[in-house]
Amino acid sequence: MRQTLRHFAAALSLAFLAACGQPPQVTQAPVADPRYAAVQDGEFYIPAVQPRYLTPEKVRSEVAYTGPEDANTIVVDPFARVLYYVQPNGRAMRYAIGVGPQGKAFRGNAVISMKREWPNWTPTQNMIRTQPELYAEFARGLEGGLENPLGARALYLYRNGRDTMYRIHGTIDNRSIGRATSAGCIRLFNQDIIDLYERVGNGTRVKVRTEAESLQYEGQWVEDGNGDIHPPGTVLATAGTATQG
C-alpha cells in the first residue's frame, strides 16, 4: 500500500500527495517568509514552502477589500485564483489558491457546515469510473495525513442543508498554488489553510465569484506558459518564460 501511494504521489495528474512522517534529522535552509516555515502539527510534520513559490501575489496578506460582501464571508475567485476572508472596515485576508475542475465549476453561495483537521478523503464515483487506475484502490477512503489530497484542514460547503461536495482544503503540492490544477476543489498552502481554519467557524458564508464578477473586482489576470497567473498589467517578456515551477 505504501509503495502504491508513493507512485500515486508521483502522478502529475494528481499533483497533490506526498509521503508523511516525522521531522527529518536535517537542518532546513531559512525560508523567505517565517509564516511558511516547517511546522509540527500534531503527529504530522508539514514541510516549509520553498521560497520560489512565495511570490508577492501568493503570500497571505491583509488588504483593502472593495467587494460588497459583509465581514465574516469567504469570497473565492477561481479566475484570479485568490480567496478573501472579509474583515470589518473594508479589509480582508487574501490567500492564493489552486483551482481544480470542481472548483472551477461551482458558482454562487454556500455555507461552511463542517470543518475537519487532517480529514479523510474518498474519491467520487465519477473519479473512480473515469480513472480507475488512479482512484479505484482508494474507493473505501484514505485516512488523513500528508498523503491525503485534502491536506491539513478542510472546510465543507453546504447549500440548503446539503453537501455540495465542494471543499476548501490544504495541499502538500505547493507548486499547484496559483495554478489551474488537474484535480481537487480549492486548495491553499497547508500553512494558509491552517490560518484560515482558525479564523472561520461553522456557519461562515461563502461566495464564489462568476467570471464577470472577477473581471469587475480583480481585472484580467495574465497567465504565463507555466500556468501561473500574474496581476493585471503584467507584461510577460515572452510567452512561457516565467519562472519555472
N, C-alpha and C positions, 0 to 999 in steps of 0.2 A: 504493500500500500504506500509506504514512504517513497519508494523509487518511482512509483506511478505519479505521486504528487509532484516530485521533482521534475519529471517530464512535463507534467501539466503546467508547472510554473514557467517552463521554458517556451511554451507555445505562445507565439506572438499574437495569435488571435484572441487569447485571454488577457495577456499582459497585465496581470494583477496579483499573481500568487508568488509566495516566496517561503523558504524554509524558516521554521520557528526554532527557538532555542534560548539558551542562557547567554548572558553577555559574553562576547569573545574576550579572551585574555590578551587584548592588544590595546594600545593607545590610539584613539581616533584623532585625526587631524582636526583642528578647530573648524567650526562651521561659520559661514558668513553671518548667520543670524542665530543667536542663542535660543530663540524660541523653537528652532527646528533641530536642536541637538538631539542626540540619542536619549531615550528615556526608558526607564524600567516601569512598566505599567502592570501592576500585579505580577503575575507569573510570566509575562511576556516582555521581551526586550525589543523596543522599536528603534531601528537604526536611525541615525541622523539623515536629514535630507541633504543631498550633495549640493554644494554651493552653486553649481551650474544651473540648477533648477530654480534657484531663488532670485529670479529677475524681479525688478520692482513691481511689475503687474501681478506677480504670483505670490508675494508675501502678504499675509493678512495685515490690514491697516484699518484704522478708523478714518473715515472720510465723510465729506459732506454728502447728503443724500437729498435728491430733488424729486424723487418719485412721490406718488400720492398716498402710499401705504402708511398705516399707523405704526407707532412703536410696537415692538414685540411681534413683528412679522418677518418671516423669512421670504426673501424675494430671490428667485432663481432665474438667471438669464442664460439659457442654454446656447445662445448665439454669440454673446460676448464672453461666454464661459466664466461667469462670475456669479457669486452668491452674496447677497447682503442680508445681514441681520439688522433690522431697522431699530435705531435708538431714539430716545426723545430729542427734541430740539434740533431736528434736521440733520442728525448724524447717523452713521451706520458702520458696522464692522463689515469689511469686504474680504471675501475669501476667493481664491482662484479654484476652479473646478475642472474636472474632466467629465465629458458627457458621452454616455453610451446610447445605443438605439432607443432604449426605453425612456431615457431622459430627454431625448430629442422629440419623442412622440407625445409626451404629456404636456398639457396646457391647462391654465385656469387655476382654480383654488382647491386647497385641501387643508387638512389639519393634522398635526402630529398627534397620534393616539397611542403610540408605543415607542419606547426607547430601549435599546439594549447595548450593554457593554460586551465586546468580543462575541458578537451574535453568531448563531448557527446560520448556515446557508444551504438552500436546496434549489437546484436549477429548475426552471419551469418545464412543463411538459413539452412546450414548443422547442425549447433549447435541446432537450433530450431527443426529440423527434428529428430535428434538423441537423444536429451534430452529435450523434450518439458516441462517436469515437472520443469525444472530449468530455461529455457530460453523463453518459449512461451509468458509469460506476458510482456517481455521486447522487443517484436518484433518491437515496434514503437520507441524504443530507451530509454536510461536512461541519464538524464541530468548530467552534471559534478558535482563532489563532492567526498567526501571520500567514498561514497558507490559505486562509479563508478570504474570498473576494470582497467581503463586506468590511474587512479591516477591523480597527479597534472599536468603532462605535457605529451604530446605525439608528437612524430616525425613520419611522414607518409612517407613511402618509395615508390617511383615510379620507374618504368623501362620502357624506351621507351615511356614516357608520360602517362603511365597507372598505376593506383593504384595497387600495388602488394598485398594489404590487409595485409601487414606486418608492424608492429608497434614497435617502441622502446618507452616504456612508464613507468610510475611510478606504485607503488603499495602500499597499506596500509598493506599488508601481509608480514611483514619484515622477517618472518621465511622462506619464499619461496626463498629468495635471496641466490644464490649458489646451488640451487637445480633444478632438473628437475621437473616441476610442471604439474598439470593436465589441465591447460588452459592458454590461452594468448600467446603472441609472445615473446618479450624480455622485461623483467621488471627490474627496478632498484629501490632502496630505493627512496622514494619521494624526500628526500634531495639531492640525487645524480642526479635524472633526472632534477631537477631544475638547478643544477650546469651545467650539460651538455647542457641543453636547452639554457642557456645564452651564451655558448661558440660557438654554431654552428648556421648556418643560412640556408635558403633555397639554394639549390644547392650543399650542402655538400655531398661528395661522401661517399658511404657505401660499405664495402666489408665484406661478410660473409664467413668465412673460411670453407673449407672441413675438414673432419676428418684427412686426410693426412697432410694438412697444419697445423692443430692444433698440431699433433704429432711432426712435424718438428720444430715449433716455441715454443711450450709450454711443450712438453713431455707428458708422460702418467700420468694424474692426477688420484688420488686414491679416490674412492667413499666409504664412510662408510655405516653402516647399517641404518643410519637415512636419507640417501640421500644427505648429504653434501659431497663435494669433497675437497681434500687436495693436496698441491703441490707434484710434482714428488719426490720420495724418502721418502715420509711419510710412516712410519711403524705403522699400527694400532695394538694395543695390542691384541685385539680380535675383530673379525668382529662384527659390530653393537654396539660397546661400546663407540663410540664417544659421545661428549657432546649432550645431548638431546635438541631438539628444543622446 
